[in-house]
Amino acid sequence: MAKRKMLFKVVVVGDGGVGKSTMVQRLTTGQFIPQKITIGTDLATYDIDIDKINVRLQIWDFAGERRFRLFLPNYSRGAIGCLLCYDITRRTSFDSLDEWYNIVKNNADNPVFILVGEKLDLADIRRSVQTYNAEKFKEEYKLDYLFETSSKSGENTKIIFETLTRLILKKKQIVN
């Protein structure tokens, strides 16, 4: 019996320099590759099998610089999933999450949201956003999950995308 195949658009958003591109690179290549600033949007794909369903995630890695935000409403259209990212060592990236959330929420079709704290490998020496602050944000905005991750070590990278995919399949009533 052939596997069902599905394609879902996912956007990865947050301030510039939080680690969005390195997280996507870690996922797709298995390596930590320091990235230069994203100009506009990078597009990647990632295939994952869940419950006999082959899912291809079309990952839109959106540039975080303010000059590119004008384009995000259009890029968000059609997205069914969103990784809302911040840098746990940079409070300003956390403080701007509501703006990122609202842009995606107002332009995508009721997407699944996961909150992602990046640069977990620096937590012991440079953390400025405590996990309880992120939990509070997650609850206030009724987000589905919160993860902290390190692109350097790869910690939690695959589980974030697997969880996102499972939530999308559940939302679409494809799996329980």
For each residue, the residues with C-beta under 8 A, 3 or more apart:
1: 52
2:
3: 49 52 53 54
4: 52 53 54 174
5: 53 54 55 56
6: 53 54 55 56 169 174
7: 55 56 58
8: 55 56 57 58 80 81 165 168
9: 58 60 78 79 80 81
10: 57 58 59 60 79 80 81 82 83 164
11: 59 60 62 75 76 79 81 82 83 104 108 111
12: 20 23 24 59 60 61 62 82 83 85
13: 20 62 64 72 82 83 84 85 100 103 104
14: 18 20 64 84 85 86 87 93 96 97 100 116 118
15: 18 64 86 87 90 92 93 96 100
16: 37 38 63 64 65
17: 37 64 87 90 93
18: 14 15 64 85 86 87 90 93 118 119
19: 22 23 85 87 118 119 151
20: 12 13 14 23 24 38 61 62 64 83 85 118
21: 24 25 35 38 42 61
22: 19 25 26 32 33 34 35 151 152
23: 12 19 20 26 27 83 85 116 118 149 151 157 160
24: 12 20 21 27 28 42 44 59 61
25: 21 22 28 29 31 32 33 35 151
26: 22 23 29 30 31 32 33 151 154 157
27: 23 24 44 46 157 158 161
28: 24 25 44 45 46
29: 25 26 33
30: 26 154
31: 25 26
32: 22 25 26 151 152 153 154
33: 22 25 26 29
34: 22
35: 21 22 25 38
36:
37: 16 17 63 65
38: 16 20 21 35 41 42 61 62 63 64
39: 63 68
40: 63 68 71
41: 38 60 61 62 63 68 71 75
42: 21 24 38 60 61
43: 58 59 60 61
44: 24 27 28 59 61
45: 28 56 57 58 59
46: 27 28 56 57 59 161
47: 54 55 56 57
48: 54 55 57 161 162 165
49: 3 52 53 54 55
50: 53 55 162 165 166 169 175
51: 169 175
52: 1 3 4 49
53: 3 4 5 6 49 50 169 174 175
54: 3 4 5 6 47 48 49
55: 5 6 7 8 47 48 49 50 165 168 169
56: 5 6 7 8 45 46 47
57: 8 10 45 46 47 48 81 161 164 165
58: 7 8 9 10 43 45
59: 10 11 12 24 43 44 45 46
60: 9 10 11 12 41 42 43 75 79
61: 12 20 21 24 38 41 42 43 44
62: 11 12 13 20 38 41 68 72 75
63: 16 37 38 39 40 41 68
64: 13 14 15 16 17 18 20 38 68
65: 16 37 68 69
66: 69
67: 70
68: 39 40 41 62 63 64 65 71 72
69: 65 66 72 103
70: 67
71: 40 41 68 74 75
72: 13 62 68 69 75 76 103 104 107
73: 76 77 103 106 107
74: 71 77 107
75: 11 41 60 62 71 72 79
76: 11 72 73 79 82 103 104 107 108
77: 73 74 107 108 109
78: 9 108 109
79: 9 10 11 60 75 76 82 104 108 109 111
80: 8 9 10 108 109 111 112 168 171 172
81: 8 9 10 11 57 111 112 113 114 164 165 167 168
82: 10 11 12 13 76 79 104 108 111 112 113 114
83: 10 11 12 13 20 23 114 116 160 164
84: 13 14 97 100 101 104 113 114 115 116 143
85: 12 13 14 18 19 20 23 93 116 117 118
86: 14 15 18 90 93 94 96 97 115 116 117 118 129 134
87: 14 15 17 18 19 90 93 94 117 118 119 129
88: 94 117 118 119 120 122 123 127 128 129 148
89: 119 122 126 127 128 129
90: 15 17 18 86 87 93 94 128 129
91: 94 95 128 129
92: 15 95 96
93: 14 15 17 18 85 86 87 90 96 97
94: 86 87 88 90 91 97 129 133 134 137
95: 91 92
96: 14 15 86 92 93 99 100
97: 14 84 86 93 94 100 101 115 137
98: 101 102 141
99: 96 102 103
100: 13 14 15 84 96 97 103 104
101: 84 97 98 104 105 113 141
102: 98 99 105 106
103: 13 69 72 73 76 99 100 106 107
104: 11 13 72 76 79 82 84 100 101 107 108 111 113
105: 101 102 108 111 113
106: 73 102 103
107: 72 73 74 76 77 103 104
108: 11 76 77 78 79 80 82 104 105 111
109: 77 78 79 80
110:
111: 11 79 80 81 82 104 105 108
112: 80 81 82 144 164 167 168 171
113: 81 82 84 101 104 105 141 143 144
114: 81 82 83 84 143 144 145 146 147 160 163 164 167
115: 84 86 97 134 137 138 143 145 146 147
116: 14 23 83 84 85 86 146 147 148 149 160
117: 85 86 87 88 120 129 131 134 146 147 148 149
118: 14 18 19 20 23 85 86 87 88 148 149 150 151
119: 18 19 87 88 89 122 123 126 150 151 152
120: 88 117 123 148 149 150 153 155 156
121: 150 152 153 155
122: 88 89 119 125 126 127
123: 88 119 120 126 127 148
124: 127
125: 122
126: 89 119 122 123
127: 88 89 122 123 124 130
128: 88 89 90 91
129: 86 87 88 89 90 91 94 117 133 134
130: 127 133 134
131: 117 134 135 146 148
132: 135 136
133: 94 129 130 136 137
134: 86 94 115 117 129 130 131 137 138 146 148
135: 131 132 138 139 146
136: 132 133 139 140
137: 94 97 115 133 134 140 141 143
138: 115 134 135 141 143 145 146
139: 135 136 142
140: 136 137
141: 98 101 113 137 138
142: 139
143: 84 113 114 115 137 138 146
144: 112 113 114 167
145: 114 115 138 163 167
146: 114 115 116 117 131 134 135 138 143
147: 114 115 116 117 156 159 160 163
148: 88 116 117 118 120 123 131 134 156
149: 23 116 117 118 120 155 156 157 160
150: 118 119 120 121 153 154 155 156
151: 19 22 23 25 26 32 118 119 154 157
152: 22 32 119 121
153: 32 120 121 150
154: 26 30 32 150 151 157 158
155: 120 121 149 150
156: 120 147 148 149 150 159 160
157: 23 26 27 149 151 154 160 161
158: 27 154 161 162
159: 147 156 162 163
160: 23 83 114 116 147 149 156 157 163 164
161: 27 46 48 57 157 158 164 165
162: 48 50 158 159 165 166
163: 114 145 147 159 160 166 167
164: 10 57 81 83 112 114 160 161 167 168
165: 8 48 50 55 57 81 161 162 168 169
166: 50 162 163 169 170 175
167: 81 112 114 144 145 163 164 170 171
168: 8 55 80 81 112 164 165 171 172
169: 6 50 51 53 55 165 166 172 174 175
170: 166 167 173 174 175 176
171: 80 112 167 168
172: 80 168 169
173: 170
174: 4 6 53 169 170
175: 50 51 53 166 169 170
176: 170
